[in-house]
Amino acid sequence: MTLPSAKSAVKHDKKNLVLSIDKDQNIFLDNAAIEKKELKQLIQTYKSEKNDLSVTLEADKLVPYDLIISVLDEVRMGGCYSVVLNVKQSS
């Protein structure tokens, strides 16, 4: 996966869920392939087990912006508003 880069990027603790979208627009939750339609329910389930749930969202730089927003919307509808966008640090 080729992440976009930003000079202000910082490393985040990956103790919470990692949601990834690869260049082929496949979606993964902690490395397990899922369908976007499953995401809201999965987030609700994780949220019920861990109230302070946080999601790290990483998407290949070729993923269309509207898909990223759509996935982010599903996470929020699942009840998780703590989302970190993961990028690689540029020099």
VMD Tcl script that draws the C-alpha trace (Angstrom):
set ca {
  {0.00 0.00 0.00}
  {1.32 3.40 -0.95}
  {0.13 5.94 1.59}
  {0.00 9.63 0.83}
  {2.71 11.61 2.59}
  {2.75 14.69 4.79}
  {5.60 16.55 6.46}
  {3.54 16.87 9.65}
  {2.87 13.12 9.90}
  {3.49 11.51 13.28}
  {3.49 7.87 14.32}
  {0.34 6.73 16.09}
  {-0.08 3.89 18.51}
  {-1.80 1.02 16.70}
  {-3.53 -0.37 19.78}
  {-6.94 0.23 18.24}
  {-8.56 -0.88 15.02}
  {-6.76 -0.35 11.73}
  {-9.04 0.13 8.74}
  {-7.28 -0.09 5.38}
  {-8.30 0.45 1.78}
  {-5.91 -0.87 -0.84}
  {-5.37 0.45 -4.37}
  {-7.95 -2.06 -5.67}
  {-10.49 -0.57 -3.24}
  {-10.59 -3.67 -1.03}
  {-11.39 -2.87 2.59}
  {-9.65 -4.54 5.54}
  {-10.34 -4.30 9.26}
  {-7.24 -5.37 11.21}
  {-6.03 -7.21 8.07}
  {-9.30 -9.15 7.61}
  {-11.11 -8.46 4.34}
  {-14.61 -7.03 4.85}
  {-17.37 -5.50 2.77}
  {-18.22 -1.84 3.31}
  {-21.81 -2.80 4.16}
  {-20.49 -4.80 7.16}
  {-18.47 -1.93 8.59}
  {-21.15 -0.09 10.58}
  {-22.20 -3.25 12.45}
  {-18.60 -4.29 13.10}
  {-17.78 -0.87 14.54}
  {-20.89 -1.02 16.73}
  {-19.78 -4.40 18.05}
  {-16.23 -3.21 18.80}
  {-17.60 0.00 20.33}
  {-19.83 -2.00 22.70}
  {-16.73 -3.86 23.90}
  {-14.45 -0.83 24.11}
  {-16.15 2.51 24.70}
  {-13.02 4.56 23.93}
  {-12.57 2.88 20.54}
  {-10.34 4.61 18.03}
  {-9.84 3.73 14.37}
  {-6.74 4.36 12.27}
  {-7.81 4.80 8.66}
  {-5.21 4.25 5.96}
  {-5.89 4.30 2.25}
  {-3.65 3.91 -0.76}
  {-3.09 7.25 -2.45}
  {-4.91 5.94 -5.54}
  {-8.18 5.34 -3.66}
  {-10.90 7.79 -4.74}
  {-11.69 10.43 -2.14}
  {-15.41 9.64 -2.25}
  {-14.72 6.04 -1.17}
  {-12.60 7.24 1.76}
  {-15.40 9.59 2.86}
  {-17.99 6.85 2.44}
  {-15.95 4.47 4.62}
  {-15.39 7.21 7.20}
  {-19.14 7.83 7.24}
  {-19.79 4.14 7.99}
  {-17.33 4.27 10.90}
  {-19.10 7.32 12.32}
  {-22.55 5.77 11.85}
  {-21.19 2.81 13.82}
  {-20.59 5.20 16.72}
  {-16.83 5.80 16.48}
  {-15.83 9.44 16.08}
  {-12.18 9.00 17.04}
  {-10.51 8.43 13.68}
  {-6.87 9.02 12.79}
  {-5.82 9.26 9.14}
  {-2.55 7.43 8.62}
  {0.01 8.83 6.17}
  {3.72 8.31 5.73}
  {6.07 11.07 6.77}
  {7.70 12.92 3.90}
  {11.15 14.42 4.14}
}
mol new
graphics top color blue
foreach p $ca { graphics top sphere $p radius 0.5 }
foreach p [lrange $ca 0 end-1] q [lrange $ca 1 end] { graphics top cylinder $p $q radius 0.2 }
display resetview
